């Protein structure tokens, strides 16, 4: 109902490095990600939208942390990434998917910060990144 607030939240919490990367408008997409066949798993996210550049943003809110939540986040973002291409489409048409996850629980008590940014990186050379999926988790109880 309030795309201006969603845009502000995404721009404030996602790791954009330049002003050119900031979101200026969004189009809401259906929150339900139906499976391609009835035998596969259905997914429902809290918010799913796309900006004018074609990037996809998923926002999830979780009251209590569970290890399954991380798997669900990975599953939903991966599904959104894969669904961008139809048969015969070029891979260069793929746009990044950003998953922003607001958790009202502390799931990393040993870490002081509230902001956790995940990417797919090379283990020995962390500057080597496979682009396409980005995951941000915010532990709300730690946020001041």
Rosetta blueprint (number, residue, H / E / L):
1 X L
2 X L
3 X H
4 X H
5 X H
6 X H
7 X H
8 X H
9 X H
10 X H
11 X H
12 X H
13 X H
14 X L
15 X L
16 X L
17 X L
18 X L
19 X H
20 X H
21 X H
22 X L
23 X L
24 X L
25 X L
26 X E
27 X E
28 X E
29 X L
30 X L
31 X L
32 X E
33 X E
34 X L
35 X L
36 X L
37 X L
38 X L
39 X L
40 X L
41 X L
42 X L
43 X E
44 X E
45 X L
46 X L
47 X E
48 X E
49 X E
50 X E
51 X E
52 X L
53 X L
54 X L
55 X L
56 X E
57 X E
58 X E
59 X E
60 X E
61 X E
62 X E
63 X L
64 X L
65 X L
66 X L
67 X H
68 X H
69 X H
70 X H
71 X H
72 X H
73 X H
74 X H
75 X H
76 X H
77 X H
78 X H
79 X H
80 X H
81 X H
82 X H
83 X L
84 X L
85 X L
86 X L
87 X L
88 X L
89 X L
90 X L
91 X H
92 X H
93 X H
94 X L
95 X L
96 X L
97 X E
98 X E
99 X E
100 X E
101 X E
102 X E
103 X E
104 X L
105 X L
106 X L
107 X L
108 X L
109 X L
110 X L
111 X L
112 X L
113 X L
114 X L
115 X E
116 X E
117 X E
118 X E
119 X E
120 X E
121 X E
122 X L
123 X L
124 X L
125 X L
126 X L
127 X L
128 X L
129 X E
130 X E
131 X E
132 X E
133 X E
134 X E
135 X E
136 X E
137 X E
138 X E
139 X E
140 X H
141 X H
142 X H
143 X L
144 X L
